[in-house]
Amino acid sequence: MINNFLYFRPESEDEVIERLKQYAAESKILAGGTDLLIYMKQYSLLPSVLIDIKGIKDLSKIDLDSDGNLIINAAVTCNDLIENNYIRKHYPVLAEAAHTIGSYQIRNRATIVGNICNASPAADMAGPLLVLDAAVVIHNGESIYEVPIKNFFTGVKKTVLKPTEYVKAIKVPGKYKDKESGYLKASRIKGHDLGICNVAVSKNNGTVKVAIGSCNITPVLLPDFESKQLDVKEVIDVAMKNINPIDDVRGSKEYRRHLVKVFIQRLLTKEEISH
C-alpha cells in the first residue's frame, strides 16, 4: 500500500516551481520513481504531493551547450544514456556506470539525476560524475545556479537541495570529452544489486581523479594526483585514509577496503580504462 497523495504532471518548468513553492517540504519530484516509490511502499517516506516531471519534453534531452559541455537533463533515463552514441563514444565511463544500475526494465525508468538526488553512498553515477568534475544545475524559481557535484552530497540520502528547488540537469565539462576513464563495481550477484563498493577514475591533462562509492556516508572524491609522478601505492594509501566503510549484509569493511585497493590497481594500470 502507498499513502494517499496529490499528483501533478506539469507541462513546464515554471509549473514545477509553482507547485514546489505551493507545497514545499510536503512534495517530492517524481522522475523515474524507482527509489521514491519503494520508500513510499515501505512508509519510510510519505510525501503528500508528487510532481511528475516526465511530461516536460526538454527535461528528457541530452544536449551540448554553447561551450561544448554535456548536459544531462532531469528526466534522462539510464537507458537513454547507455544507448546514446555520443555518450558511448566520448564519455564511455557514464554509459559503463549506468549499465550497472538495476535490470533493463529498471533502467528504462531510473534517471541519472534521480540516482544522484537519492544520494545513496553507493550511487553508481556519483563516482563517474565526480571524476568528470560535473556540476549539478539547480532551479529555484529565482535563478538557475550550479553546485559542483563534490559539494552536493551532505550525508546518507542528504543533499544541499532545498524543498523549493529541483535539479534541472547535470553538466559535464567538455574538457573531459574523449579523456581516459574507467569504472569498476562489485556486487553480491550479477544483475540488479547495490554495490559492495565502486571506484571511478579519469585522466585529463596530467591530472588523475579517483572517486569511491559505498565506503563512507557520501561518495568520496580523493585529492587530485599528477599522472607524471603517479604512484599507485600512494593513491591506495590516500584512499585508505579517506574511506570509512561499514560492515553490512553486502560485505565487511575489510572486504570493501580490499576491493578498493584491487579496483584502483586495475584502473590505474590501464586494465579497465576506456579511451
C-alpha positions as CSV (number, residue, x, y, z in Angstrom):
1,M,0.0,0.0,0.0
2,I,1.0,3.6,-0.7
3,N,-0.2,6.6,1.3
4,N,-2.7,9.0,-0.4
5,F,-1.1,11.9,-2.3
6,L,-1.9,14.6,-4.8
7,Y,-0.4,14.0,-8.2
8,F,0.6,16.8,-10.6
9,R,2.1,16.4,-14.1
10,P,3.4,19.9,-15.1
11,E,3.9,20.8,-18.7
12,S,6.6,23.4,-18.0
13,E,9.4,24.1,-15.6
14,D,7.6,27.2,-14.4
15,E,4.7,25.0,-13.2
16,V,7.2,22.7,-11.4
17,I,8.5,25.7,-9.4
18,E,4.9,26.9,-8.8
19,R,4.0,23.5,-7.2
20,L,7.2,23.3,-5.2
21,K,6.6,26.8,-3.7
22,Q,3.0,25.8,-3.0
23,Y,3.7,22.5,-1.3
24,A,7.5,22.8,-0.3
25,A,8.5,20.0,2.0
26,E,5.3,18.1,1.5
27,S,6.2,17.4,-2.1
28,K,8.6,15.2,-4.0
29,I,9.8,15.3,-7.6
30,L,8.8,12.1,-9.5
31,A,11.0,11.3,-12.5
32,G,11.7,7.5,-12.7
33,G,10.4,6.7,-9.2
34,T,12.5,3.6,-8.8
35,D,13.7,4.7,-5.4
36,L,10.9,7.1,-4.4
37,L,8.0,4.6,-4.8
38,I,9.9,1.9,-2.9
39,Y,10.3,4.3,0.0
40,M,6.6,5.2,-0.1
41,K,5.7,1.5,-0.1
42,Q,7.9,1.0,2.9
43,Y,6.4,4.1,4.7
44,S,9.9,5.5,5.1
45,L,8.9,8.5,3.0
46,L,5.4,9.8,2.9
47,P,5.0,12.9,0.6
48,S,1.5,14.2,0.3
49,V,2.3,15.6,-3.2
50,L,4.1,14.1,-6.2
51,I,5.2,16.4,-9.1
52,D,5.9,14.3,-12.1
53,I,8.4,16.0,-14.5
54,K,8.3,13.3,-17.3
55,G,5.8,15.4,-19.3
56,I,8.3,18.2,-19.8
57,K,10.0,17.2,-23.1
58,D,13.1,19.4,-22.7
59,L,14.0,17.5,-19.5
60,S,14.3,14.2,-21.4
61,K,17.1,15.6,-23.7
62,I,20.8,15.0,-23.7
63,D,22.3,18.2,-25.1
64,L,25.5,20.2,-25.6
65,D,25.6,23.8,-24.5
66,S,27.3,26.6,-26.4
67,D,30.6,25.9,-24.7
68,G,30.6,22.2,-25.6
69,N,29.6,21.0,-22.1
70,L,27.5,17.9,-21.9
71,I,24.0,18.5,-20.4
72,I,22.1,15.5,-19.0
73,N,18.6,16.8,-18.2
74,A,16.5,15.7,-15.3
75,A,14.3,13.1,-16.9
76,V,17.1,11.3,-18.9
77,T,16.9,7.6,-18.1
78,C,19.8,5.2,-17.7
79,N,19.0,3.5,-21.0
80,D,18.8,6.9,-22.7
81,L,22.4,7.5,-21.6
82,I,23.6,4.0,-22.5
83,E,22.0,4.0,-25.9
84,N,23.3,7.5,-26.8
85,N,26.0,7.2,-29.4
86,Y,27.7,10.4,-28.4
87,I,27.9,9.3,-24.8
88,R,29.3,5.9,-25.6
89,K,32.0,7.4,-27.9
90,H,33.1,10.4,-25.9
91,Y,32.1,9.8,-22.3
92,P,32.1,5.9,-22.1
93,V,32.5,5.9,-18.3
94,L,29.0,7.3,-17.9
95,A,27.5,4.5,-20.0
96,E,29.5,1.9,-18.2
97,A,28.3,3.0,-14.8
98,A,24.7,3.4,-16.0
99,H,24.7,-0.1,-17.3
100,T,25.4,-1.5,-13.8
101,I,22.2,0.0,-12.4
102,G,19.3,-2.5,-11.9
103,S,17.8,-4.5,-14.7
104,Y,16.9,-3.3,-18.2
105,Q,13.4,-2.6,-17.1
106,I,14.6,-0.6,-14.2
107,R,17.0,1.4,-16.4
108,N,14.1,2.3,-18.7
109,R,12.6,4.2,-15.7
110,A,15.5,5.2,-13.5
111,T,17.0,8.6,-14.2
112,I,20.6,9.8,-13.9
113,V,19.6,12.8,-11.9
114,G,17.4,10.7,-9.7
115,N,20.3,8.4,-8.9
116,I,22.2,11.5,-7.7
117,C,19.3,13.1,-5.8
118,N,18.7,9.8,-4.0
119,A,22.1,10.4,-2.5
120,S,22.9,6.8,-1.6
121,P,26.6,6.4,-0.6
122,A,26.6,3.5,-3.2
123,A,25.1,5.7,-6.1
124,D,26.6,4.2,-9.3
125,M,26.6,7.5,-11.2
126,A,28.2,9.6,-8.4
127,G,31.8,8.3,-8.9
128,P,32.0,8.9,-12.7
129,L,30.4,12.3,-12.4
130,L,32.8,13.2,-9.6
131,V,35.9,12.3,-11.6
132,L,34.4,14.2,-14.6
133,D,34.1,17.4,-12.5
134,A,30.4,17.5,-13.1
135,A,28.1,20.2,-11.7
136,V,24.5,19.9,-10.5
137,V,22.3,22.5,-12.2
138,I,19.6,23.7,-9.7
139,H,16.4,25.7,-10.4
140,N,14.9,27.6,-7.5
141,G,12.4,29.9,-9.4
142,E,14.5,33.0,-8.9
143,S,17.6,31.7,-10.7
144,I,19.4,28.7,-12.1
145,Y,22.7,28.0,-10.4
146,E,25.3,25.3,-10.3
147,V,26.8,23.3,-7.4
148,P,29.9,21.2,-8.0
149,I,28.8,17.6,-7.5
150,K,31.6,17.1,-4.9
151,N,29.7,19.6,-2.8
152,F,26.2,18.3,-3.5
153,F,26.1,15.4,-1.1
154,T,25.9,16.1,2.6
155,G,25.2,12.7,4.2
156,V,23.3,9.4,3.7
157,K,20.3,10.3,1.5
158,K,21.0,14.0,2.1
159,T,22.0,16.8,-0.3
160,V,22.1,20.6,-0.4
161,L,18.8,20.7,-2.3
162,K,16.1,22.9,-0.6
163,P,12.4,21.9,-0.6
164,T,11.5,24.6,-3.2
165,E,14.3,23.6,-5.6
166,Y,14.8,20.9,-8.1
167,V,17.7,19.6,-10.1
168,K,17.3,20.7,-13.7
169,A,20.3,18.9,-15.1
170,I,23.8,17.6,-14.7
171,K,26.6,19.4,-16.6
172,V,29.8,17.6,-17.5
173,P,32.7,19.9,-18.7
174,G,33.6,19.4,-22.4
175,K,37.3,19.2,-21.4
176,Y,36.6,15.6,-20.4
177,K,35.4,14.6,-23.8
178,D,37.5,11.6,-25.1
179,K,39.7,11.5,-22.0
180,E,40.7,8.2,-20.4
181,S,38.3,7.0,-17.8
182,G,37.1,3.8,-16.1
183,Y,34.6,2.4,-13.6
184,L,34.5,-0.9,-11.6
185,K,31.8,-2.1,-9.3
186,A,31.5,-5.2,-7.1
187,S,28.1,-6.6,-6.0
188,R,26.9,-9.8,-4.5
189,I,25.2,-11.0,-7.6
190,K,25.3,-10.3,-11.3
191,G,22.3,-8.1,-12.2
192,H,20.4,-5.6,-10.1
193,D,22.0,-5.3,-6.7
194,L,23.5,-2.4,-4.8
195,G,27.3,-2.2,-5.0
196,I,29.6,-3.5,-2.2
197,C,31.9,-0.8,-3.5
198,N,32.7,1.1,-6.7
199,V,35.6,3.1,-8.0
200,A,35.8,5.6,-10.9
201,V,38.9,7.1,-12.4
202,S,39.6,9.8,-15.0
203,K,42.8,11.1,-16.6
204,N,42.9,14.6,-18.0
205,N,45.8,16.9,-19.0
206,G,48.2,15.4,-16.4
207,T,45.6,15.1,-13.6
208,V,44.3,11.9,-12.3
209,K,41.0,11.8,-10.3
210,V,39.7,8.9,-8.3
211,A,36.3,8.5,-6.7
212,I,35.0,5.8,-4.4
213,G,31.4,4.7,-3.6
214,S,29.8,2.7,-0.8
215,C,32.8,3.3,1.6
216,N,31.6,6.4,3.5
217,I,28.5,8.3,4.3
218,T,28.8,10.0,0.9
219,P,30.7,9.1,-2.3
220,V,34.3,10.1,-1.8
221,L,36.5,12.1,-4.3
222,L,40.2,11.8,-3.5
223,P,42.6,14.8,-3.9
224,D,44.0,15.1,-7.4
225,F,47.1,13.2,-8.4
226,E,49.7,14.1,-11.1
227,S,49.9,11.5,-13.8
228,K,53.6,12.0,-14.5
229,Q,54.5,11.2,-10.9
230,L,51.7,8.7,-10.3
231,D,52.5,6.1,-7.7
232,V,49.6,3.6,-7.4
233,K,50.6,2.6,-3.9
234,E,50.4,6.3,-2.9
235,V,46.9,6.5,-4.4
236,I,45.8,3.4,-2.5
237,D,47.3,4.8,0.8
238,V,45.4,8.1,0.3
239,A,42.2,6.1,-0.5
240,M,42.5,4.1,2.7
241,K,42.8,7.3,4.8
242,N,39.7,8.9,3.1
243,I,37.3,6.0,3.3
244,N,35.4,4.7,6.3
245,P,33.4,1.6,5.2
246,I,31.0,-0.3,7.4
247,D,30.0,-3.9,7.9
248,D,26.6,-4.8,6.4
249,V,24.8,-7.6,4.7
250,R,26.6,-6.9,1.4
251,G,30.1,-7.1,2.8
252,S,32.5,-6.4,5.6
253,K,34.6,-3.2,5.9
254,E,37.7,-5.2,5.4
255,Y,36.4,-6.7,2.2
256,R,35.4,-3.3,1.0
257,R,38.9,-1.9,1.7
258,H,40.4,-4.9,-0.2
259,L,38.2,-4.3,-3.2
260,V,39.1,-0.6,-3.3
261,K,42.8,-1.5,-3.5
262,V,42.2,-4.0,-6.3
263,F,40.0,-1.7,-8.3
264,I,42.4,1.3,-8.0
265,Q,45.3,-1.0,-9.1
266,R,43.3,-2.3,-12.1
267,L,42.1,1.1,-13.2
268,L,45.4,2.9,-12.9
269,T,47.4,0.3,-14.6
270,K,45.0,0.6,-17.6
271,E,43.5,-2.8,-17.3
272,E,40.0,-1.3,-17.2
273,I,40.4,2.1,-18.8
274,S,38.3,3.4,-21.7
275,H,39.6,5.8,-24.3
